[in-house]
């Protein structure tokens, strides 16, 4: 299972996923791999929530793989 985790404050460039990447988590739950903060949220834009798409509520985040036992 893959989970998206926010980057702790004070370590904005130190935390990356196992492939060495980090990204951005929007307040709607959308995650994108980008080095810089996105201009708008594609998920919100597609859902015609244009006010939310441009609200700038992005947080630095990364993905983490967790083994799930059956």
Buried (B, 14 or more C-beta within 10 A) or exposed (E): EEEBEEBEEEEEEEBEBEEEEBBBBBEBEBBBEEEEEBEBBEBBBEEEBEEBBEBEEBEBBBBEEEEEEE
